[in-house]
Amino acid sequence: MIPSLVFAFIAVISIAAAIAVYLDASKQERCALGLWPIWWAAATLVTNLVGVAVYWAIHHSTLKPKSGETPVS
């Protein structure tokens, strides 16, 4: 009984995270790596919170170049 509750909890968290990433990615002018929002959501659904962390690091952290700045290659 307990393992199925844990699985259900993780599934709900994963789905909620994927929806949140999809909605946020839909608001972005241009998503990193040229990925459409649905691909970011799918990656988040598969990788769970790791996907959320990667999405945040690319789109909302100080790693993201400011508008008008060219990224360092």
Secondary structure, DSSP 4 states (H G I P E B T S, - for coil): -HHHHHHHHHHHHHHHHHHHHHHHHHHSSS-GGG--HHHHHHHHHHHTHHHHHHHHHHHTSTTSPPTTPPPP-
